């Protein structure tokens, strides 16, 4: 008999296994972060998301400015770079918003639903 099968046989035939299972699950435990950690982490997550979104907005505004200057001065390459900047700013803002929402959701779940 293999070592794994022998171990499984010993574990399943143990009479104390049934008494351990009859005791029930682990008592109700709610995982909470200590209050000293709770406030700074919440502020750091909020500031990071806010600054990231502000940067994405600034990138979008600069992209629109590049498009305007490129079209008015007939520089197609500047307008094209501005359009790329606008798209990347939108992708960045969406990614920051989605990541921030997920992180804050999981942070609040582990924080007792605060």
N, C-alpha and C positions, 0 to 999 in steps of 0.2 A: 504494500500500500504506500502511496506517495506521502511525503511529509505533510502536504497541504490537506489531503484527505484525512489523515490521522488527526491533525489539529482540529479540523471541522468536526470530526466524530467526537473528540474529547469535549469540545465546547458545547455541542448540541446535547450530549448526554449528561452534562453537569446538572445535578439536582438544584444547585443554587441559582442557576440561570432563571428559573421560573419565579423564584422569590424576588429576584432583582427586578424582573419585568412587572411583577404584581405591585411593586411599590409606586408605580406611576411615573409620569414624566418629571422632569426637573421643575422645581417650584417656579412660580411666575417671577421672571427676572426681566426688568426693563432696562436695556442698555442706555445709559446717560453719560454724556460728557461732563466732566467737572465744570462747575460754573466759571472757574478761572480760565478755562480753555474756550468755553462757549462764546463769550462776547468777542474776543479778538478774532477768532476764526470767522465768525459771522461778518465782522467788519472787513476783514481781508478779502473774503469772497465777494462782498458787495462792491468794494472799491476796485477790485480787479476787473469785474464785469463792467462797471461803469466807465473806467478808464479805457478798457478795450473797445467798448461801443463808441466812446467819444473819439478815439483814434480812427475807427472805421468811418464815422461821420465826416471827420476831417479829410480822410482819404477820398471819400466820395465827392466832397465839395471841391477838392483840388482837381479831381478827375473831370468834373463838370467844367471847371475853369479852363483846364487844358483843352477840352473839346471846343469850348467857345473861342479860345484864342486860336486854336488850330484851324477851325473853319473860317474865321474872319481873316486870318492871315494867309489862307490857302496853303497851309502846311498839313498835309494829310497824315504824315507820320505822328505829329503832335496830337492830332485829334484821335488817331487810332490808339495811341498810348493812354490818352485820357479815358477812352471807352473801356480799355482793359482795366484801368485803375478803378473805374466805377464798378465793373463786374467783380473785381477782387474785393472791393470794399463791401459789396453786398454779400459775397460768400463769407467774408470774415465776420461781418455782423451777425449773419445767421449762425455761423459756427460758435461764436462767442455766446449768443443768446441761448442756443441749444445746450452747450456745455454748461453754462451757468445754471440753467434750469435743472439739468440733471444733477449737478453737484449739490445745489441747494436742496433739491428734493431728497437725495440720499442723506445729506447732512441733517435735515430735519427729521427724517425717519429714525436715524440713530440717536437723535436728541429727544426722543420721547414725544414726537409729534407737536413740538412747540409751535 
